[in-house]
Amino acid sequence: MNESKALADRIERERRSIRPLDVTVLSGGPGAEREVSLTSGQAVLKALVGLEHRATICDISPKDLSALNRPADFVFIALHGEFGEDGAVQEELEKRGIPYSGSGVEASRLAMNKVQSKRRFIQAGIPTPRYHLVNQQNLADVDGWLMVPGVVKPVASGSSVGVTIGKTAETVHRMVSRLVDTYGEALVEEYIAGAELTVGILGDEALPVCEIRPAREFYDYEAKYEDDNTQYLFDLDLPEELLQYVQSLSLDAHRALGCSVFSRVDWMVAKNTMEPHALEVNTIPGFTSHSLVPKSAARVGIPFDILCQRIIDLSFTEKRVY
């Protein structure tokens, strides 16, 4: 029996062994990533229904928790950003004793905050770009450490919402001031020129390294979800030792934040030194047609529906509240 046939048979056996559950899929939410989350939720719903789970999709917000009143064996969280990845909905589910997908409360909070994540990376010896946290108190001191070019980001947001590469001091100043006015603080990060890589984590396994090549200036919101010209490459012209190193560091980053079940770790590899730099860990990465964890899972023969099922199975293994 050849390898592909053996894999197909194993996947089919896995499908036949699934115990149908009553699943609530949470999508939408109140954040800036709402539209992406709605798309992710529909994809997850379709996969779970195809596996004969009794799945229902529900919107949710901090002001409307009625979706959690629905009797369910399991909640699959397809919420990105606010009230999805920040530990808030996880905390509410734990209060109610409802099993849910992905990382727990504290890991979700930590991963959502880019500054706290970077501090944990540094403690764990994981390389990450130099950075400064700016708020109203130190906004006037920006000129003392200004990095140009610099990447200006919200401290706690996803999908590259609000991210700008400042190529001049004036642009960095302007974007920092705008984010501080909007969010109360901003992250200014050293710009690393080079390859952008991402690594999906499933259980205790690092999935294949994927290189992202956007047609735009960088991998912004449009490049992630709307631009069909973004390239996702797995056959890479990079040393195998580097790829293995990035996979190993990705597991380290996932564990350093206390994450569990699955995540996606994003990297920049400096073209002059080939040193990888961790950007962030995403605890609820996307489930859209452009999303990277499903692409990486498919690369090793894990179809989308089985990926969703394995997330359910691994989440039950965590036994946080059940």
C-alpha positions as CSV (number, residue, x, y, z in Angstrom):
1,M,0.0,0.0,0.0
2,N,1.5,3.4,-1.0
3,E,1.8,6.2,1.5
4,S,-1.0,8.4,0.1
5,K,-3.5,5.4,0.1
6,A,-2.5,4.6,3.7
7,L,-3.1,8.2,4.7
8,A,-6.5,8.3,2.9
9,D,-7.5,5.1,4.7
10,R,-6.5,6.5,8.1
11,I,-8.5,9.7,7.5
12,E,-11.5,7.7,6.5
13,R,-11.2,5.5,9.6
14,E,-11.0,8.7,11.7
15,R,-14.2,10.0,10.1
16,R,-16.0,6.8,10.8
17,S,-15.0,6.8,14.5
18,I,-16.3,10.3,15.2
19,R,-19.0,10.5,17.9
20,P,-21.6,13.2,16.9
21,L,-21.8,16.1,19.3
22,D,-24.1,19.1,19.8
23,V,-21.7,21.9,18.9
24,T,-22.2,25.7,19.1
25,V,-20.0,27.6,16.7
26,L,-19.3,31.1,17.9
27,S,-18.5,33.7,15.1
28,G,-18.9,37.3,14.4
29,G,-18.3,39.2,17.7
30,P,-17.8,42.9,18.4
31,G,-14.3,43.4,17.1
32,A,-12.6,44.8,14.0
33,E,-12.2,41.3,12.7
34,R,-15.9,40.5,12.7
35,E,-16.3,39.9,9.0
36,V,-13.4,37.5,8.9
37,S,-14.8,35.7,11.9
38,L,-18.2,35.3,10.3
39,T,-16.5,33.7,7.3
40,S,-14.4,31.4,9.5
41,G,-17.5,30.4,11.4
42,Q,-19.4,29.4,8.3
43,A,-16.5,27.2,7.2
44,V,-16.3,25.5,10.5
45,L,-20.0,25.0,10.6
46,K,-20.0,23.3,7.1
47,A,-17.2,21.0,8.2
48,L,-18.8,19.9,11.4
49,V,-22.2,19.3,9.8
50,G,-20.4,17.3,7.2
51,L,-19.1,15.1,10.0
52,E,-22.6,14.7,11.3
53,H,-22.3,16.9,14.3
54,R,-25.4,18.7,15.3
55,A,-23.8,22.1,14.8
56,T,-25.4,25.6,15.1
57,I,-23.7,28.9,14.4
58,C,-24.3,31.8,16.8
59,D,-23.2,35.4,17.0
60,I,-22.1,36.7,20.4
61,S,-21.0,39.9,22.1
62,P,-20.2,40.9,25.7
63,K,-23.7,42.4,25.8
64,D,-25.5,39.4,24.4
65,L,-24.4,36.0,25.7
66,S,-27.6,34.2,24.7
67,A,-25.6,31.9,22.4
68,L,-24.1,30.3,25.5
69,N,-27.6,29.4,26.8
70,R,-28.1,26.9,24.1
71,P,-27.4,23.4,25.4
72,A,-24.3,22.1,23.8
73,D,-21.6,19.4,24.3
74,F,-18.9,21.7,23.0
75,V,-18.3,25.3,21.8
76,F,-16.1,25.9,18.8
77,I,-14.7,29.4,19.0
78,A,-14.3,31.0,15.6
79,L,-14.1,34.5,17.0
80,H,-11.0,36.5,16.1
81,G,-9.7,39.5,18.1
82,E,-11.8,41.2,20.8
83,F,-14.0,38.9,22.9
84,G,-12.6,35.8,21.1
85,E,-8.9,35.7,21.4
86,D,-8.4,37.8,24.5
87,G,-9.7,35.3,27.0
88,A,-13.0,37.0,27.7
89,V,-15.3,34.4,26.1
90,Q,-13.1,31.6,27.4
91,E,-13.6,32.9,31.0
92,E,-17.3,33.0,30.5
93,L,-17.4,29.4,29.2
94,E,-15.3,28.2,32.1
95,K,-17.7,29.9,34.6
96,R,-20.5,27.9,32.9
97,G,-18.5,24.7,32.7
98,I,-18.8,24.4,28.9
99,P,-16.0,22.7,27.0
100,Y,-14.5,24.9,24.3
101,S,-11.8,24.9,21.6
102,G,-8.3,26.1,21.9
103,S,-6.2,27.8,24.5
104,G,-7.4,28.7,28.0
105,V,-8.1,32.1,29.6
106,E,-4.6,33.2,30.7
107,A,-2.8,32.0,27.5
108,S,-5.4,33.7,25.4
109,R,-4.9,37.0,27.3
110,L,-1.2,36.8,27.1
111,A,-1.0,36.0,23.4
112,M,-3.4,38.8,22.5
113,N,-1.1,41.4,24.1
114,K,1.9,41.8,21.8
115,V,4.0,43.5,24.4
116,Q,3.4,40.9,27.1
117,S,4.0,38.2,24.5
118,K,7.4,39.7,23.5
119,R,8.4,39.9,27.2
120,R,7.7,36.2,27.5
121,F,9.6,35.4,24.3
122,I,12.6,37.3,25.7
123,Q,12.4,35.4,29.0
124,A,12.3,32.1,27.0
125,G,15.2,33.0,24.8
126,I,13.1,33.3,21.7
127,P,14.4,36.0,19.3
128,T,11.9,38.9,18.6
129,P,12.3,42.3,17.1
130,R,13.4,45.2,19.3
131,Y,10.4,47.3,20.4
132,H,9.1,50.3,22.4
133,L,5.7,50.6,24.1
134,V,4.4,54.1,23.7
135,N,1.6,55.7,25.7
136,Q,0.5,59.3,26.7
137,Q,3.2,59.5,29.4
138,N,6.2,58.8,27.1
139,L,4.8,60.0,23.7
140,A,7.0,63.1,23.9
141,D,10.1,61.0,24.2
142,V,9.7,59.2,20.8
143,D,12.6,61.1,19.2
144,G,15.0,59.6,21.7
145,W,14.7,56.1,20.4
146,L,12.9,56.5,17.0
147,M,13.3,53.5,14.7
148,V,13.0,54.2,11.0
149,P,11.8,52.2,9.3
150,G,9.6,51.0,12.1
151,V,6.4,48.9,12.3
152,V,3.7,50.6,14.3
153,K,1.0,48.4,15.7
154,P,-1.9,48.3,18.2
155,V,-0.8,46.4,21.3
156,A,-3.8,44.1,21.3
157,S,-5.3,43.5,17.8
158,G,-5.2,41.0,15.1
159,S,-5.4,40.5,11.3
160,S,-2.9,43.4,10.9
161,V,-5.7,45.9,11.7
162,G,-4.0,49.3,12.3
163,V,-0.5,48.1,11.3
164,T,1.7,50.5,9.4
165,I,5.3,50.4,8.2
166,G,6.7,53.9,8.9
167,K,9.5,54.7,6.4
168,T,10.0,58.2,7.6
169,A,10.2,59.7,11.1
170,E,7.1,61.8,10.2
171,T,5.1,58.7,9.4
172,V,6.1,56.9,12.5
173,H,5.3,59.9,14.6
174,R,1.9,60.3,13.0
175,M,0.9,56.7,13.3
176,V,2.1,56.4,16.9
177,S,0.0,59.5,17.8
178,R,-3.0,58.1,16.1
179,L,-2.9,54.7,17.8
180,V,-2.2,56.3,21.2
181,D,-5.2,58.5,20.7
182,T,-7.3,55.5,19.7
183,Y,-6.1,52.8,22.0
184,G,-4.1,54.6,24.7
185,E,-0.9,52.9,23.7
186,A,1.0,51.7,20.7
187,L,3.8,49.3,19.9
188,V,6.7,50.4,17.7
189,E,8.8,47.5,16.5
190,E,12.1,47.2,14.6
191,Y,11.4,46.6,11.0
192,I,13.0,43.2,9.8
193,A,13.5,43.0,6.1
194,G,13.3,39.4,4.8
195,A,11.1,36.4,4.4
196,E,7.8,36.3,6.3
197,L,7.1,32.8,7.6
198,T,4.3,31.2,9.6
199,V,4.0,27.9,11.4
200,G,0.8,26.2,12.5
201,I,0.8,24.3,15.7
202,L,-1.6,21.3,16.2
203,G,-1.3,19.5,19.5
204,D,2.4,19.0,20.1
205,E,3.3,19.1,16.4
206,A,4.7,22.0,14.3
207,L,3.1,21.9,10.9
208,P,5.1,22.7,7.7
209,V,6.6,26.2,7.4
210,C,4.8,28.4,5.0
211,E,6.3,31.5,3.4
212,I,3.9,34.4,2.8
213,R,4.6,36.6,-0.2
214,P,2.0,39.4,-0.5
215,A,1.6,41.4,-3.7
216,R,1.1,44.4,-1.4
217,E,3.7,46.3,0.7
218,F,3.3,43.8,3.5
219,Y,0.8,41.2,4.7
220,D,-1.9,43.6,5.7
221,Y,-5.7,42.9,6.2
222,E,-6.4,43.1,2.4
223,A,-3.5,40.8,1.6
224,K,-4.7,38.3,4.2
225,Y,-8.3,38.1,3.3
226,E,-9.1,39.8,0.0
227,D,-6.1,39.8,-2.3
228,D,-5.9,36.6,-4.4
229,N,-2.4,37.5,-5.5
230,T,-0.9,36.7,-2.1
231,Q,1.3,33.7,-2.5
232,Y,1.6,30.9,0.1
233,L,4.7,28.8,-0.5
234,F,5.8,25.5,1.1
235,D,8.6,24.5,-1.3
236,L,11.0,27.1,0.0
237,D,14.5,28.1,-1.1
238,L,15.7,28.2,2.5
239,P,18.1,25.9,4.3
240,E,16.4,22.9,5.8
241,E,18.2,23.5,9.1
242,L,16.6,27.0,9.3
243,L,13.1,25.6,8.6
244,Q,13.5,23.0,11.3
245,Y,14.8,25.6,13.7
246,V,11.8,27.9,13.0
247,Q,9.5,24.9,13.6
248,S,11.2,24.1,16.9
249,L,11.1,27.8,18.0
250,S,7.4,27.9,17.1
251,L,6.7,25.1,19.5
252,D,8.8,27.0,22.1
253,A,6.8,30.2,21.5
254,H,3.5,28.4,21.7
255,R,4.5,26.8,25.0
256,A,6.1,29.9,26.4
257,L,2.7,31.6,26.4
258,G,0.9,28.6,27.8
259,C,-1.0,27.9,24.6
260,S,-2.7,24.6,23.9
261,V,-4.5,22.6,21.2
262,F,-3.6,24.8,18.2
263,S,-2.1,28.2,17.2
264,R,-0.2,29.9,14.5
265,V,3.2,31.5,15.1
266,D,4.4,34.3,12.8
267,W,8.0,35.1,12.0
268,M,10.3,37.4,10.0
269,V,13.6,36.0,8.9
270,A,16.3,38.8,8.4
271,K,17.7,38.5,4.9
272,N,21.2,39.7,5.9
273,T,21.6,37.3,8.9
274,M,19.0,34.6,8.3
275,E,18.0,35.0,11.9
276,P,14.3,34.4,12.7
277,H,12.3,36.9,14.8
278,A,9.0,35.9,16.4
279,L,6.2,38.4,15.9
280,E,3.3,36.9,17.6
281,V,1.3,33.8,18.5
282,N,-2.3,33.7,17.2
283,T,-4.5,31.5,19.4
284,I,-7.5,31.5,17.1
285,P,-6.1,31.8,13.6
286,G,-8.5,32.0,10.6
287,F,-10.6,29.3,9.0
288,T,-11.2,31.1,5.8
289,S,-10.1,30.0,2.2
290,H,-7.0,32.3,2.7
291,S,-6.1,31.0,6.1
292,L,-2.8,29.5,6.9
293,V,-3.3,26.7,9.5
294,P,-5.8,24.9,7.2
295,K,-3.3,25.2,4.3
296,S,-0.4,23.9,6.4
297,A,-2.6,21.0,7.7
298,A,-3.6,20.1,4.2
299,R,0.1,20.0,3.3
300,V,0.5,17.0,5.6
301,G,-2.7,15.3,4.5
302,I,-5.1,16.7,7.1
303,P,-8.4,17.8,5.4
304,F,-10.2,20.8,6.8
305,D,-13.0,18.8,8.4
306,I,-10.5,16.5,10.1
307,L,-8.5,19.5,11.3
308,C,-11.7,20.9,13.0
309,Q,-12.4,17.4,14.5
310,R,-8.8,17.2,15.9
311,I,-9.2,20.6,17.5
312,I,-12.3,19.3,19.2
313,D,-10.6,16.1,20.3
314,L,-7.4,17.9,21.6
315,S,-9.6,20.4,23.4
316,F,-11.3,17.6,25.3
317,T,-7.9,16.2,26.2
318,E,-7.1,19.4,28.0
319,K,-9.9,18.8,30.5
320,R,-10.0,22.3,31.7
321,V,-13.5,22.3,33.1
322,Y,-15.1,19.0,32.3
